[in-house]
């Protein structure tokens, strides 16, 4: 970081108050590097175990269903919390380096179950597909 370990230790101890700009930036970067992975892991664990995941997506949605059903593709903006089970699958796939196509399939399945099938209360069977993704935003 461009300074001695002892100088860095003086800031948390309260002996020094204001680090120079370069040192302040280095301290912030090191703190984020050390702190963020643990925080992110806890948030992912919570989403996969109890909290679910809020997904907002603007994309072309349609259904693969039996003949005679309405399956016309159209652009929709969907904002929906998906179940912890689906959240866990999406996050695990992302961690293992899944392709974009795999992740899109998991997101489509999660949104289909939560938004279109109302968590299994209606429209059992049709497979939700989406393409032409304009954006996807995930929130914990």
N, C-alpha and C positions, 0 to 999 in steps of 0.2 A: 504493500500500500504506500510505499515511499516514506515510511516513518518507523520508528522503533516500536517494539511491542510494548515497552513501558509507557511510551507516550499514549498509545491507544488505551492502555489500562487506566490511565489517569482520567479519562472522560467519564466512564461509568462510575468511578469512585468519587466524582465531583470535584477533583482537584483542578481540572481544566474545564473551561466552559464552552468555548466556541472554536471548533476546528476550522482550519483554513478550507477554502472551497474544494481543493483537490482531495484533501483528506476526508472531508464530509461526504463527497461523492463516492469515494472508495469505501467508506464505512457503510453507507446506505446499500451499495451494491453487494458487499460481503454479507451484510445482515439479511438482505433479501435472498441471496443464494443459499444461506444456511437455514433460514426460517421457512421460506415458501414451500419447499417440498413436503415438509411435515404438515403444514396447514392444508395444502392441496390434498394430501392423502387422507386426512381426517374428513374433509368435506366430501370427497369421493365415496368414502366408506359410509358416511351418513346418507348420502343420496341413494346408495345401493342397498342400504339396510332398512331405512325407515322414511326418509324424506322425499324420495322421488327426485325427478329432474324436470324443470320447466323448459320446454322446447318451444321456440317460436320459429316458424318456417314459412317462407313464401316460395311456393313451388307449384308445379302442375301435378295435381292429384287425380287419380282415377282408380277404378276397381277392376280386378280380374274376377268375374263372377259368371253365374249361369246366364244363358241366353235370355233376353227379355228384360234384364235388369238395366238400370240406368248407370252406365259406366263411362259417360262422356268425360274426357279429361278437361280440366279447367284449372286456371291459376287460383289458388286460395291462399289466404293468410291464416295460418292456424297457430294459436297460442294455447298450449295444453301442458298440464303436468302429467307426466307418465309415471307408471308404477315403479316402485323400487326395484322390482325384478327386471323390468325392461331397462331401467337406468343402469343397473349393474351390468347387464349384457353389453350395452353401448359403451360404457366406460372401460370394461375389461377388453373389449375389442380394440378400442382406441389405444390402450396401454400396450397391447401385443403387436400394434402396428398394422391393423387391418387396413385394407384398401378403402378408398372413398366409396366405391360401389358397395362393399360389404356394410360400411357404416350407413349409407343411404338406405339399404335394405332393412337394417335394424331400426333405424329411425322411422321408416315408413310403417313397419310392423307395430312399433310402440305407439305411434300417433293413430294408426288405424284402430288399435284396440282401445285406446283411451278416448279419442275424439269421435270417431265414426261408429264404434260399437259400444260406446259408453261403458267401458270396463266390462264387457260381456253381457250387457243388458239388452242389446238389440243387434240386428243385422249380423247374425252369426254366419261366418263363411266367406264373405268376399275378402279377397286379398287386396290391401291398399298398396298402390305403387305410386311413386312420385319421381319426377324428373324435372328438367329445366329449373333447377334450384337457383333462385335468386339470392337467397341468404338463409342461413340457419344460425340461431342464437341459442346457446344453452345457458341456463342459470340454475344455480344450486339453491 
